[in-house]
Every structure is written in structure tokens, then in C-alpha cells.
Amino acid sequence: MDFMLSRATRVTAQWASAPVQHAVARFWRDMEMTLSTTGFVPDNRLMICLAPALPPESYTLDVTENQLTLCAADDLGAVYGLLDISRHYLGVTPFWFWNQQQFEPKPFATVPEGRITGPAAAVGLRGWDLSDAPWLSAWADATENGWEMIFESLLRYRGNMVRTDKQADLAAAMGLRPVQNPQTPLGAAPQQAAAENPEERHKIWQDSIRTLKTSPRIWALGIDGMGGDPDGTASTAALQEQWQLLNATVPGAVAYILLQGETVALYQEGKLKIPDSVIPVLTPAPSASSAGGPGPGAQHGLWFSLCRRDKLTGNPMTAYPGGDTAVNGMLQGAWRGGVRSFWMVSTGDLRPSLMELNLTGALWCTPDLLVPPLQHALERELALVQKRNKFRVQWMPLPVLFAGKSAQKKV
């Protein structure tokens, strides 16, 4: 028989990491928003179990009449599993907060009996760059739980990393991996990282790694002036030294290098050699819509912006050229070109880019989605929601794959 999820359902977990605790508290809040306290109260529970044999960041959900058993590979598997239950059975959409979604509480939410699988996302590292979002940052600082709502939205789209100058500890506690600033490799201050003496630079890098090694993060490599190294020899040696220092102190560390300007040509010509375990990340041109991606190979990454700076005010609020159609073409082209390890999306704010962020979140989970017919369906549903709510909204939910089948919920 089906499982009847109610506010009386007990939620227990086999482990109590910070991300799992945040996820359980968030799930309880979602139940309070969507479920009433009236009616018959069944005696049932939701059990969260650790299953390391599953692929990273994935989960399975076994449903019986009296128990939901959520088996998760790790912290993020548990986080994504609870958020998917919230989305598909409680009706909480990923941007519920930003779209001011209204809920009509009901006594129960029915979860069909059987097994549901939540596969890992297709792209390895997926996240938002919030470091150039002055208005959003100011709002979050002044709003209770502001940063938590931002990070929650990213998690609801199966994000697993974030670039932010604020509240990185909170992001990590919620399950996201903070990403180092590409302008401050290994966390060293800019004036220190620019030191020309090799011995001095070695000590600076080593000290910075030792200081930051206990906090989970995605490390940035790079040196000042790489583009001025015509044959790439000095830059290659410096990158190898950085990686050796990092790997010796933090075994298994994840690192990337952002290639821009002259360094892209050096890399593409084979003069700048990057350690095999380090992800080369490139930035596409704003007009890139259907190119085959910035570079071949499964270990490549993409860092792109959904906004452009307003020439009058300097604020990063101008919408992405070409809108979601251009974003779709660029990302699917990058995927076909083998860019599958790292997708970072820079956004100056969330609300002006809700449609593009929604599309990006769907594509990094399932890049082979047939987006054009999907967009027509979204446009029809968007018109209905606009008519119902009598105001313009900028987002509609794309399907998320459940056990190979798409499941859509109404807003």
C-alpha cells in the first residue's frame, strides 16, 4: 500500500552530520507549510540510512505502507532525497521562496509504494558564483535566513558547490563545497601570491594550504602573469609545484584552474601543461550558443555568466544575451564537447535570471533533455500561472528525472 506522509510522520537518520541536520530541519519546515494537523494520524516513519555502496550523491527510496526508507550514498544523497520528496509529493518548487509560492495545507501527501531512484547528476561539480552580486548580498545580509534561502535554492537544483565571499561556513554546513577565488590561488592574498621569489612563493602557498586544509573546499590554482610566459615553461612548473604541495597536505583534494586571455591559447597549443587531476576551466564568449564547447575532454570545466554589467551603473543586472535559448545551446554544446566536470554559473541576482537558472539546473542533471518541446510546455504552464496569480513570474519547473521518468508538479 502507499505511504501516507503527515506531520505525525517520524523522521530519523543513522548519522547526524551538519548537512543532514539542516536537511531534516528543512524537511520539517516544508511539511509544516504544506500539511495540516487534521485527520487520522498514521503510525509511520521516514528512515534515512547510509549506503556507501551507492554512487556518490545518489539515493534510493523504498516505499511501504509504514515506512519510507531513504538510502543515501553520502550527505548530499540524503539532502537531495529529502528535497525531491518535498518537491514531488509536498509540492514545494525549487524557487518557492523567490516566487512567493502559496500552499494549501492538506492532511496527507501520498507516496506510491515501490522503489524510486535518485541518480547522481551528470555534471560532476555544479554551482553558482555569487561573488559579484552586490544587491543580492546586501539583501541576504539584511534578511533573516537570507543566505540560507539562497543556498537552499541551489541545493534544490542538485548544486554541490558555491563561490561566495560571505557565509562560506554556512554553505559548507548545508552540504555545499565553497570554491576558492580564482584570483587568490590556494587562498593566498593577492599581494602575497604575486611574489616573484620562488622560495617565498613556495612558503606562501604552503602556509596557506596548511591554514585552510581542515575546511572542505574546491581549491584554485594559478599564478600571476601566466599570460606573459610565451612558452609556458615557468607557468607549468609553478602549477606542478602548487599541485604537489596541495596533494601532499590534502590528499584527494579537488582543484581547478581558470584559464582566461592569453593562457587559453597557451593551453590549447599545448605549451601550458596542467596536472592531470586539476580541472581546466574556461569562460565562453557571451554569444556562444551552439559551439561544441570550449575544449575537449571529460576533465574540462565551464565558468559562464548569466548577467552583464549595466554600462551606466556598473551593476551586474543585465540579462544574459539571447536568454534561455542561448544558455541551452551553449550548455548542450559544451556537454557534447566533453565539458562535464565543472559548471559554474555567475549570477548578479536570482530573480532576474530565474528561467535561465532553472534551465541550467535541469541541464547539469540531465544534459540530453529535449529542451525545445519542453520549453513550449513550460510556456503554456507559465501563462496559466500568470493568469492565476495575476502577476508576471519568471520561472516554471522543469521535470526532474525519477527512475528514468519525468515527473512534473503544478506550482
N, C-alpha and C positions, 0 to 999 in steps of 0.2 A: 504493500500500500504506500501511498505518497506520504511525505513528511510534512507536518503542519508546523511551520515556523511561527512562533508567537513571542510576545515579550516575556513569557514564562520559560522559554527555552533556555536551558543552562548551557553556557559556553565554557569549555575547559581546554587547556593546552598542556602538552607534555613538557614544554620548556617555556621560559619566561624572559626571553631576550627583549630589549627595548623595542625593536620593530614589532614584535608580536604583541607586546603590551599595548602599544599605540594602536595596532590594527584591531585588537579586541575592543578597546575603548571606543574606537571609531564605529565599529560594527554595532555596538550597543546604542550609540547615538543615532545611527541610521534606523535601527528598529524602533526607537522612541519617536522618530519623526514619521514613520510610515505605518506603524502598527498601533492599534488601540488596546486598551486593557479590558474590553468587554468580551463576553462569550466564554465558552468552555475552554479550560486550560489543560492541554495535553501534557503528560509527563514525558518529556523527551529532552535530548541534548545535542549539541554540536561539539564534537570532539576533534581537536587539532593534534595530529600525530606527525612526528618527524620520520621521514622516509628517505634517507640519504641515497638509496639506490635509484631514485628518480632523477631525470636530467635536471641540472641546476635551474632554479626559478620556475619549476613546473609543479603541478599538483594533480591529484585525483580526488574526486568527491563521490563517495559511495552513499547512496540514499536508501534507507529503510524506513519503516513506519515510525520507529522510536529513536533513530539516531542518524545524524549526518556525520560522516567520518571524513574529515579533510586531511589527507596525507600530503605533506608538503616536503619538497626536497631540501628546503632551507628557509630562512626568514622571509625572503621575498616570495617564495612559493606560497607561504601561509598568508602573507599580505595580499597577494593577487587573488588568492582563492576567496578570501572574505570579501574583497571588493567586488569580485564577479558575482558572488551570491547577492550582494547588496544591489548590484546593477540589474541582474536578470530576474530576481524574484521579489526584491523590495521596490524596484523601480527607481533607484537613485542614479541619475545620469552622471557622467564624469564631470561635467561643468554645472552641476546642480546649483552650486553656490553663486556662480557668476551670472547664471541665467535666472536666478531667483525662482527656482522650480517650486511649485506648490504641491503639497501632498495631501491626499485624503486618507487618513488612517483607516485601516481595516483590521479585523480581528486576527487574521492569519495570512500567511503567504505560503502557497503550496509549492513544494519542490518535488518533481516527479521521481518515482522510485527508479533506481538503476545506478549506473556509473557515468559520471561526467569527467572528462579530462581537460585540464588546462595546460596546453603545451607551452614551452618556452617561446619567447618572441624570436622572430627570425634574425633580427639585427642584435649583435652582442651587447653593445653599450649604447644606451638611448637616453637622451635627456635634453634639458633646456638650459640655455645660458641666460641668466638673469642679471648679469653684472652690469649691463648697460640699459637698465630700466629704472630711471630716477623717479618717475611718478609712481610706478608700482611699488618700488622700495619704500618710498615715503608713506604711501598708503599702508603698507604692511607694518611699518614701524609704529604707526599711529593707531592701528586696529588690533583689538584683542584677537589672538589666534590668526592674525593675518598671514604670517609666514606659513603656519600650519596648513591653512586652506590652499595656499599656492602649491606646497609640496604634496598635499593630498591629491590635487588635481593631476599632477604629474604621475603619481603612483597609480591612479585610476586608469591611466593610459599605458600601464606597464613600463613606465620610465624607471631607470635604475641609477641615473647619475644626474648631478646638477652642478652648474657653475654659478656660484654666488659669492659675493663679498660679505654677506651677512647671514647669520643663523646657520652656519655650516654644521655646527654641532647638533642642532635640531634636525636638520636634514639627515644626518647620519643615524640619529636615534630613530628616525622613522623608516630607515632602510635604504636611503639613497646614498650614493657614494659621491662626496664632494670632489670636484675636478679642480686641479691647480690652475692658476692663471698662466697661460702660455707665455706671458711677458716676464714671469718670475720663475724660471725653470728650477725645479726641485724645491721651490718655496723660498729661494734666496731673494733678498731685497734687490731691486734693480741696480742700485749703485754698487752693490757687492758683486752681483752676477756679471757686471761689466769689467771686473778686474782683469788686467792683461797678464799679470804674472801667473804662470801655470801653477806654481806651488800654492799661491794664495787662493786661486780659484778652486783647487782641489780641496783645500781646508774649508772653504766656504760651503761647497757642495756637501762635503762630508758632515759638517756640523749641522747643516740644515736637515739633512736626512735623519740624523740621529735625534734631532729635536722633534721631528714630525712622525717618526716611524710607528708610534703607538696608535695613531688615528687612521682609520681606513680612508683611503683616498685614491684617486687616479692621478698619477704623477705626470708632470710636464717636463720634457727635456728640451734642450736648445741652448744656444749661446748667442750673445750679442755679436752682430756683424757677420753672420753666416753668409749673407749675400755678397759680401766683399771678398770672399775666398774663391778666386777664379777656378781653381782645380778641385776644391772641396776637400783637400787633404787635411788641413788643420781642423776644419769643422767635423769631419768624420772621426778623427782621433779624439776630439773633445766629447762627442756623443758616445763613443765607445767607453770612454773613461766614466762619464756620468752613469751609463747603464751598469757598468761593472761595480761602481760604488753603491748604487741603489740595490742591485740584485744581491750583493754581499750582505747588506744590512737588512733588507726587507725581501727575503726570498719569496718569489711568486708575485712580486709587485707588478701592477698593470701601469704601463706608461705610454704616452703618445708624444708626438712632436707635430706642431702646427707649421705647415710649410706655406710660405707666402712670398710674393715678389720673386726676387732672383733665385731664392732657394728652390722654388718649384722646378725651374729649368735645370739647376744643378742636379736635382734628384732624378728628373726624367732622363737626363743624359747619362746617368749612372756615375756621376762624379761624387755626389754626396751619398754615402752609404750609411744606412740606418740599421742598427741592430735588429736581428730577425724578430725578436719578441716585442719590439716597440712599434706602435701603430702610427704610420704616416697619415696625417690628416690634412686635407686640402680644403680650400674655400672656393666654391664655384662662382662664376660670373653671375650677376643678378639676372641676366637674360637667359641663362642656361635652362632650357625647358625639356629637351628631348635628347640631349647628347648622351653618349654611352658611359657617362660617369667620369670623374676626374682622374681615374687611374685604375689599372687592372690589379687583380689580386685580392684574395679574401682578407688580407690584413690591412686594408685601406679604410680610411675614415673620411667623413664629410662634416664640415662645420659651415653652416649657412645661416643667413639672417632672414627673418620674416618681416623685417621693417627697414626703412631707410630714414636717415635723418632729415628732418624738416630744414630746408635751407635758410628759412627766416629765423627760426627759434633755436635750431640745433637739437631739438628733442627727437628721439628715435621713435616717432609715432606714425610715419608714413607707411601705408600698407605695402605689402610685397608686390612688385610689378607682375601683372598677369594673374594675381590671385591664386586660388586653389588649383586652377588648371595648370599654371606654370609650376607650382610646387609638385603636383602629381607627376608631371613629365620629368622634372629634374630627378625626383627620388626614384621613380621606377627606372629611369635611365641609369642612375648610379647603381642601383641593385643589379641590373643586367650587366653592368661593367665590373661587378665583383666587389663593390664597396659595401661591405657587410659587417664590419667590425665595430663601427663607431659612427653614430649620427648625433650631432649636437645642433640644436636649433636655438639661435639667438632671437629673443623677442623683447621689444621695448615695453610691451604691456600684454596682458592676456586678452582682454575684451575685444580690442580691435582685430585680433588675429584668431578668434575662436574657431572659425571654419578651417583655417589652414592648420592650426594646431591639432584639431580633431582629425583631419585627414592625415597629418604626419603620424599621429599616434596609431591610426589604423594601419598605415603602410609599414611602419617599422615592426609591427607584429606579423602582418601578412602582406608582403610586398607585391604578390601576384593578384591582389584583388582587382576585379574588373571595375575600375572606378567610373568610367563614363556612364554606363547604365545605372550604377549605384547613385551617381550624382543626380540623375533625373528623378529617382525615387526620393532622394533627400529633398530636392526642390519642392516636390509635391507635398511632402510631410511638413516642410518648413512653412509653406503657405497656409496649411491648416492650423499650425501652431500660432502663426502671426494673427490669423483671424480670431482664434480662440482667446488669445491673450491681449489682443488689440495694441500690440507694440512690436517693434521690429526686433527679432533675435538674430544672432549671427552664427548660431551653431545648431546642428542637429546630429544625433548619434549615428555613427557608422556601426555596422554589425561587428561584433567580436566573435571569433570562431569558438564554438563549444563542440568539442568532439567531432570536428570537421564539418559542422553545420552552423550556419549563421543564425543568430537569434536576435531579433530586434524588439526593443521595448518602446512603448509610447512615452513621450515626455509627460 
